[in-house]
Each structure stands twice: as structure tokens, then as C-alpha cells.
Amino acid sequence: EDAIRSYAEMRSKVVVEFFIRSDGTIYNLRILNSNADRLRTLFCEEAIRARAPFGEWTKDMKAALGTEQPIRITFFYR
């Protein structure tokens, strides 16, 4: 049973989505999909929250991207 659990954990995937504003702040962070256990899923969410706010966008970035963008990140556990 431990071998089966270890193999399943190796194939875990967590998909996180959030919106980032041009000032670097984020909002509406949510888990879209996860087959990882609760702790690993929370680690993925915290990896993003702990780094916010991100840097402010340059004028060129704002011209190309507008005032906000959705971001989707997929974490894989081996």
C-alpha cells in the first residue's frame, strides 16, 4: 500500500489560477484542480501568496498587457 501511495504522490498535479494587477498585487487566487493531498495543495497556494506583491509592471508591459492578467500555474509532484 505504501508503494501505491508513493507512486500516486509522484504523479500529483495542482493547478492554481489568480489574477495579477499592473501594480503587482494579486487577487482571486484559487485551486482549479488538484489530485495532491491537502498539504501539498496548500504548499502550492502558499508559494504564490508568499511572493506577492510582485513587481510593478513597466510602461511597455502595461501597454501590452493592460491593467491585469489571469495567471495559471501547474505544479507537478514527482
C-alpha positions as CSV (number, residue, x, y, z in Angstrom):
1,E,0.0,0.0,0.0
2,D,2.9,2.4,0.7
3,A,4.3,1.8,-2.7
4,I,1.0,2.6,-4.3
5,R,0.6,5.8,-2.3
6,S,4.2,6.8,-3.2
7,Y,3.5,6.3,-6.9
8,A,0.3,8.3,-6.7
9,E,2.1,11.1,-4.9
10,M,4.7,11.1,-7.7
11,R,2.0,11.9,-10.2
12,S,0.3,14.6,-8.3
13,K,-0.6,17.8,-10.0
14,V,-2.0,21.1,-8.7
15,V,-3.4,23.8,-10.9
16,V,-3.6,27.3,-9.4
17,E,-5.1,30.4,-11.0
18,F,-5.0,34.0,-9.9
19,F,-5.2,37.5,-11.4
20,I,-2.3,39.9,-11.2
21,R,-2.7,43.7,-11.4
22,S,-0.2,46.0,-13.0
23,D,0.8,47.2,-9.6
24,G,1.9,43.6,-8.7
25,T,-0.9,42.7,-6.4
26,I,-2.9,39.5,-6.8
27,Y,-6.5,38.6,-6.2
28,N,-8.9,35.7,-6.7
29,L,-6.2,33.0,-6.1
30,R,-7.9,29.6,-6.3
31,I,-7.1,26.0,-6.8
32,L,-8.6,24.9,-10.2
33,N,-7.7,21.3,-9.9
34,S,-5.6,19.1,-7.6
35,N,-5.1,15.4,-7.1
36,A,-2.4,16.0,-4.5
37,D,-3.2,15.7,-0.8
38,R,-4.3,18.8,1.1
39,L,-0.9,19.7,2.5
40,R,0.8,19.7,-0.9
41,T,-2.1,21.7,-2.4
42,L,-1.7,24.3,0.3
43,F,2.1,24.5,-0.4
44,C,1.4,25.4,-4.0
45,E,-1.0,28.1,-3.0
46,E,1.4,29.5,-0.4
47,A,4.3,29.5,-2.9
48,I,2.4,32.2,-4.8
49,R,0.9,34.1,-1.8
50,A,4.3,34.3,-0.1
51,R,5.9,36.1,-3.1
52,A,3.1,38.7,-3.5
53,P,3.0,41.5,-4.3
54,F,5.1,41.1,-7.4
55,G,7.0,43.9,-9.1
56,E,5.1,46.7,-10.7
57,W,4.8,46.5,-14.5
58,T,6.8,48.7,-16.8
59,K,5.0,51.1,-19.2
60,D,5.7,48.7,-22.0
61,M,4.1,45.8,-20.1
62,K,1.1,47.9,-19.3
63,A,0.7,48.9,-22.9
64,A,0.9,45.2,-24.0
65,L,-1.0,43.6,-21.1
66,G,-3.4,46.2,-19.9
67,T,-4.1,46.6,-16.2
68,E,-4.4,43.0,-15.2
69,Q,-3.9,39.4,-16.4
70,P,-5.0,36.0,-15.4
71,I,-2.2,33.6,-14.5
72,R,-2.4,29.8,-14.4
73,I,0.4,27.8,-12.9
74,T,0.6,24.0,-12.8
75,F,2.7,22.3,-10.1
76,F,3.8,18.7,-10.5
77,Y,5.0,16.5,-7.7
78,R,7.2,13.6,-8.6
